[in-house]
């Protein structure tokens, strides 16, 4: 029996559902370069900012009904 | 009306708020925010975990690139390595980086002394005191003139530079063994005691002993990795690993992370300067970038006092979009 089998099961139990240890893609333009994961996070932040601007404040609907 | 009169009128009008007030529970808001962030942290760590890179050690370096390892050790011995010529805080070999009359490195002095030939080669080998052949070789080397030492160093370094797979990382145990054997075969009368010294140092490093020696210090817990890191940085192994993961300074590495994990995106401006001239070609790049970022930080803090810049929120009224219901009520 593999002496590490017990350890491997334990590691697998807590392994990430999405493994991000592989190579990242990179956006390259002249001297500019940025990893795709960084770009994804920046785009998500911008989307979140836009949503925060236009989404109604919680409780506003309640107040309007009053 | 002048600019000053106009802004004074706006400020005076806003001095006393006469609009409606709304109850705001900051404790409730903070509790919700902390709860959401904590939940996000747990969910994201279950989904993505964290980077799991094997540590880069002197042992892994000496096994993967034995020829590069001994070549670097020789450069530490003869004082031609990056660390040996770095200057403060490690030694006085140079004045270090400066900007105009500001010599920060020099002012703070040698706070973390590293004597490369002693710390990386001679002292670790002296510790192997049961090996009489090695101790004899060491005595021969240390008692020789500086000119003779340099001649031995150069002859050995030239031979190592021609070793097969000098710049390649071994990918299997067999490759490691054959590359190590190629280094151990290097010999010649013009190299003096260098083949014995470097052979023993290589074996010591491959067994993990050199990592332990470089970490040893007066503290109970060994947490100072400076010597190990500087030694690794002088060789080709660590820069190769960094290049593969886009972590070099020339690759915007400051904002990257290993694997496919997002990195420190907020450092984009800091690392940006290193990509353009004059920073990318300057020997004082670090201190120049620090100065530029310091200046920009001061300007950022001074935004409320900068005419034009401080008026941007008024000219681009994003706040009206956020508080649109309030302004709609005011209009109606």
Interface residues (C-beta under 8 A of the other chain):
Chain A: X15 X16 X17 X18 X19 X20 X21 X22 X23 X24 X26 X31 X32 X33 X34 X35 X36 X37 X38 X40 X41 X42 X53 X54 X56 X57 X60
Chain B: X46 X47 X48 X49 X51 X52 X53 X246 X251 X252 X255 X256 X257 X258 X259 X260 X261 X262 X263 X265 X268 X275 X276 X318 X321 X322 X325
